[in-house]
Amino acid sequence: MISPPFSEILLISIALGFDAFSVALAAGAQGFTPRRIFRLGWHFGLFQFMMSIMGWGFGRFLSTWIGCFGNWVVFLLLIGIGGKMLSEGIKDVPVNILDISKGWNLIILSVVTSLDALGVGFAFGVVDYAIVNPVAIIGIVCIGMTVVGLYLGVLLFEKIGHRAMILGGLILIAIGMKTILL
């Protein structure tokens, strides 16, 4: 197994973290205690980590059937995920703010913000990438982006909002293009 380049892992981590960052920006307008900030950051990061591992496992299992088409599968997944993020960012749908720092709201948003990580993990498994470093970096970056998003939420939500998703989508599309061009 090979390990993807650190720069690629970091860019993917940032792109994946934009979902959590966007939710945190919206939620930050409520004002959060340190406990709530920890809870949100921890759960979002943990779910990104776990979903990446689950996707990697599926990708490794299915890679024997995918074989030489692995790079094309990665390309299609990253283009699809990136396109979805880009579309969500362009729509700029207003977010209803509710207490997302506990209970089912926290669990559901943790899953929803980490679904893209499942696809990225799958892509890593298909191309036989080592998974430990990438998922650790994905989880840590997501925690950081969530915390930063919460703190910036009050100041920046009206200016940035869902546009952060556009940048994340473009990053994933560029990495997807790289898999078939290089």
N, C-alpha and C positions, 0 to 999 in steps of 0.2 A: 504494500500500500504506500502510496505517495501522499505527501501533504501539500495542499494548495499553497501558493505563495501568500505570505502574510498580508501583503497589500490587497490581494483579492479577498481574503477572509475579512479584513477590516471593512472594505467597501460593501461586501455582502451584509456584514453585521450592521453597518450604519443604515443600509437600505431596509433591512428587516426591522430595525429599531424605529423607523419612521411611523409605523402603525401605533406603537406604544407611545411614542413622542407626541403624536397628534392627539391621542386620547388624553394623555397627561396635560397637554396644553389646554384642552377644553375643560378638564377637571380642575386645573389649577386656578381657574377663576373663582372657585368656591373657597379657596384658602385651605391649606392642609397642615395638620400637625406633623411633627417628626414621625410619630407612629404611623400615621396614614401614608406618609411619603415612603417609609420603609416597606410597609405592607404592599403598596402598589408596585414599587420597584422590584421587590423580591419576587412577587408572583409573576409579573410580566417577564422578568429575566428567566425565572425557573421554567416557565412554560415554553419560552423560546428555546431553551436548552433541551427540554424533554421532547418537544415536537421535532426538533432537528434530529435527535437520536432515533426517534420512531421512524421518521422519513428515511434516514440512512439505512436502517434495518430493512425496510421494504425495498429500498433501492438495491441493496446488496443481494437480497433474495431474488429479485427479478432481473438482475444484471445478466445472469446466465442466459436468459431468454432474449434479452435485448441485444447483447453482444456488441457488434460493430456499430450499431446505431446509437450507442450511448451518448455520444456528443450531440447528436440531433435531439435526443430526448431531453438532455440538459438545456439545449438551446430553446426548445419549445416550452419547457417548464419556466425558464427564467423570462422568456418573452411574454408568456401568458401571465405570470405573476406580476412582472413589471408593468405590463399593459393594464392589468386590473388596478394596480396602485395608481398609475397615471390617470386612468379614467375616474377613479374616486377623487383624486386631487383636482381634476378639472371641473367635476360636478359641483364641488364646494357646497355640499349639503350641510345646512346648519345642524349642530349637535345639541341635543337636549342634555343638559347637565344634571346628573343625579349622583347620589353618594355611591361611588364605585369602589370604595376602599374596603368593603366587607361583604360577606355573604355571597349569594349567587351572582350578584352584579360583578363582583371581583372575579369569580371563577369564569363566568361567561366571557367577560372582556379579556381575561387572560388567554382563553382558548382562541377567541376570535382574532386577537392581535398577533397570535403566534401561528396561525394556519399557513402563512407564507413560509415559515420556517420548516414546516413539514415538507413542502415541495423542494426547498433548497436542500434539506437533508437527504431527500430521495435522490436528487441530482448528484450529491456527493457520493452516495452509495453506488449509483450506477457507474460512475467513473472510477470507483475503487479508491476514493480518497480516505486517508486516515481521518478519524472523526473527533478525537479527544480535544485537540487544540481548537479546531473551528467552533465546536459547540460551546466550549468554555468562553471563547472570545465573543460569540454571538450572545450568550447569556449576560456577560459582564457589560458589553456595550449597551444592551437593551436596558439593563438596570440604570446605567448612567444616563441614557437618553430619557428614561422615564422621570428620573429625579430632576434633570435639567428642565424637561418639559413642564413639570409641575411648578417649578420656581418661575419659569418664564411665562406661564399661562396667564397670569394676571396682566402682565405687561404687553404681551405680544399676540394674544389670540386673535384679536380683530385684524391684525396686519398679516399674519402668516396663515393661521387656520389650517385648512386641508392642503394648502400649497406645498407643505412639506412632503406630502405623498407624491407629488409630481417629481421631485428630486429623487426620492427613493425608487420610483418606477423607472426613471431614466437610467439610474445606476444599474439596476438589475437587467434592463434591456441591453445596455452596453456590455455587461459581462456575458450575457447570453450570446451576443454577436461575436464576442471574442472566442467562445468555445468552438465555433465552426470556421472562423476566419484564420485563426492562428494555429 
